[in-house]
Amino acid sequence: MNTSVAILAGGLATRLRPLTENLPKSMIEIHGKPFFEYQLTLLKKQGLTNIVACVGYQGKQIEKYFGDGSRFGVDLKYSYDGETLLGTGGSLRQALPLLSDTFLVIYGDSYLDIPYLPVIQHFLEQYERSPDHPLALMTVYEDDSQREQSNVFFDAGKIIKYDKQAYDAKMKHIDWGLSIFSKQAFTASSFPPRFDLTDVYQQLIPLNQLIGYEVFERYYEIGSHRGLQEFKELMQN
């Protein structure tokens, strides 16, 4: 499959300190392997082998260990933020020359084990059918604020509202962490040098260009000590 996957792995990982004082989250070792290897193995299993790591803090450690990805059966490239962190949106905009016209995005601390092909097909079908030509897809999971604060009002396949700060009673879902974008989402309007994916979503929602895809499997993450322990238990079992 030629669809690229961008992995956002440039954060400072402050919640995991002291583990990440001199180590990026992606390189945290779990049962003898860095977390990033688990992500690459999952993507390869799905037939997704064109990977771009968007890196910043301690990113050279990832490149030194994984190289071009051939040892792991993938084609791995790197896009560096530079001296100043660009935010999740800025990092993706910087990586656009390395990405396919339509590409997936996951976070560098997420383990999202569902079939990805149906999600890609849904986005492409909606792009062809809808007069609004959606430029992005957000996977959503109905959590109803059980595991974390709900932040998405999802209705009839559309993202009606997305807000991590202001809770609305109509919000029953969370952003699950897997997204699909068309490059146009980042080039249609100007953004400041540093911006986040939230800014892109907020631009697309009033234009009806952000669609949703509901998933029913919980996510795993290593962005917190609790999440790291849960993932260790998952891999052990």
Secondary structure, DSSP 8 states (H G I E B T S, - for coil): ---EEEEEE----GGGTTTTSSS-GGG-EETTEEHHHHHHHHHHHTT--EEEEEE-TTHHHHHHHHTTSGGGTSEEEEEE--SS--HHHHHHHHHGGGS-SEEEEEETTEE--S-SHHHHHHHHHHHHH-TT---EEEEEEE-TTSSS---EEEETTEEEEE-SSS--TT--EEEEEEEEEETHHHHSS---SS--HHHHHHHHGGGT-EEEEEE-S--EE-SSHHHHHHHHHHHH-
